[in-house]
């Protein structure tokens, strides 16, 4: 089998393709060459513990930025996916899972703000997976997209996005990109670039000044 590389989009750009169901994402995941990569992207378990098994070591979180914004700042598909109402707030988090030597994943989280303290999504010191385990909370997730982005050093990297629910309540959208030295990003086939999906808040310019997180 010939392994080929796809020219991915940058990490700063939102993930391509529209939100899809389980059937849609299976084909996206199958395009990856390495079985460990396919297993991770398809996994509905905790990402933190899955990566720790691959590394045979522990991970900690480094939160780069965390803000609370009005729900109306989020793209409409995220408002719908998280069941947000006009007056609700959303927690926006940019973070990395790290070892002392390296960054293993780069993550973007859009969470329902009100229960974020209770379920640990707002904890600046603890990876989300560790926080859920410590609280005895079980989660389920719906994988919405899988594909390739660009790691900060220019290499292609595997990535995915999903909606996480606790109980019967969707609580967050998570987009993850993985260090290609840990999660190989090579593809087993070539395909055309996919439409872009913007999943980060957009702040409109009003009366000459830009709206910022409240």
N, C-alpha and C positions, 0 to 999 in steps of 0.2 A: 504494500500500500504506500502510495506517495504522500508524504506529509507536506502540506503547503501552508503558507502564512497569508493571513488576510490583513490588509492595512486597516487598523482599528481607529476608532475615534479617541480623542484625548479624554483623560479622566475628568477634566473640568467640564466636559459636555455631558449632558444627561444620556442615559442609555438609549439605544435605538429600539425601534419596533414598538408597537402598541401593547398594552397589557393583554396577555393571552391566558388561556386556560391550560390545564395539564397536558392536553393533547398537543397544543401549539409548542410548548416549551420542550417537550420530549425530542422533537426534531432538531431544535436549536442545540440541545445538549449533545445529541448523538453526533454532531459534526466535530466534536473535539476528539483528538486522536488518543489521548492517554486515559486509561480506565479510571485512575484515581481522580482525575479532573471531572470526568463524567459523573462519578459517584458523589463527589462533593457538590457539584452544581445541582444534582437531582435530589440531594438529601433534604428531608424535612425535619431533621434533628437540629440541634444547636450548632451553629457554625464554630463557635469558640472551642467547644470540646472536639469537634471533628478536626480542626486544625491542630489542636494539641496532640491528638493521636498521630497525625502525620509527622509532626515535629518531634514526638516523644519528649515533650517539654511543655512548660506552662507559658501562658500569655497574659499580658497586662494591657490595659487600655490607655491610650493617650488621646484626650479630647482636644481637638484643635480649636473648635468653636462650638458654642451651644447658645441658641437664641430661642425666644418664644415669640411667635408671630400670630397675627390674625389668620384664621382659617381661610379667609377670602384671598390671602396672598398665594395660596397653593394652587397648582393646576387643577382644573375641574375634575380630572379623572382621579386624582388623589383624594379630593374632598369626598367624592362618591365612594371610593374604595374604603375609606376610613369612617364613613358615616358621619362626617362633620356637618354641623349646622352653621348658619351665617355668623352667629355670635361666639362660636367656639374658638379656642386657641390651639395652636400646634407648636410642638417642640421640634426645632431643627438642630440636628447634631452632625458635625463632621468629626470623625475620629479615626484612629488607627489601632489595630491590634499589633502588639510589638513583643519581641523578646529583647534582651539587653543588646543584641547584636544587629537586629534588623526589623524593618516593618514587614509584617506578614499580610495584612489586608488594610485597605483604605475604604472607609465606610461612610455612607450618607444615610441618615435616619430622619424621617418625618413621622412624628408620633402625636397621638392625641394627648394634649397637655395635661388635662385634669387628672388622669390616673397615673401619670408618669412617675411620680414620687412613690406611689404604692407598689408598682411593678418593677421599679428599679431602672426604668429607661432613662431617667434623668441623672443617675448616679455618675459623677465625674471620675470616680476612682475604680469602678468595677466594670468589667466587660458585661454586656447585656446577658449573655448566656450564664455567666457565673451568678449574676444577680437573680435571675429566674430560679436557678437551682437552690440558692440560699433561701429564697422565699417559698420554696416548695411549689412553685407555679409551673404548670404544664402549658405548653404552647403548641399551636399547629400553624403551618404556613402554607401559602399557595404561591408556588414559583410562577412569576409573571413574565420573566425574560431571562435569557442567558446569551452571552456573546463575548466579544473581545473589545477591550479598551487599550489604552496606552499607559504603561507604568511610568512613574516620573523620570526614569532614566531612558525612556524611549522604546523599551521592549514591549511587545504585545503581552497582554495579560488576560486571563480568564475573569469573567465578571458575571454577576447575576443580580436580579431584583425580585423581591417577594413581599407579600403582605403577611404579617404575623398577627395571629389572633390568640387571645387568652380567654378561655371559656368560649362564649359565643360572640365575643366583641373584638372586631379588628382594632388593634392598638397602634400599629406602626407599619410604615413602608420602609424597607431596608434595601439599599443598593450596595453591593460589595464588589471590590476588585482585589485580586489575589497576586501576591508575589510570584512571578513565573518560575522562579527557582524552587518554589515549594509546590505550586500548582501549575504544571506545564500547560502552555496555552496553544500549542500547535494544533492545527486543524487537519482533518482527514480528507477534506474536500474544499473546493473554492465556491463561494457564492457572492452574489452582488450585495453592495451595501444596503442596509435596511433604513427605512424612514427613521428620523430622529424623534425621540420622546423627551420632552423637557419635564423633569420631575422636581425641580427646585423652585422656591418661591420667586415670583416676579413682582417687583415693586414699581408701581406706576409713578410717573412724574405728575404731580398735582400742584397747580398754582406756582409753577416755577421751581419747586423743590421736590426731591425724590423722597417717596415714602420709605421709611426704614422700619426694621423690626421694632415693635412696641415693647 
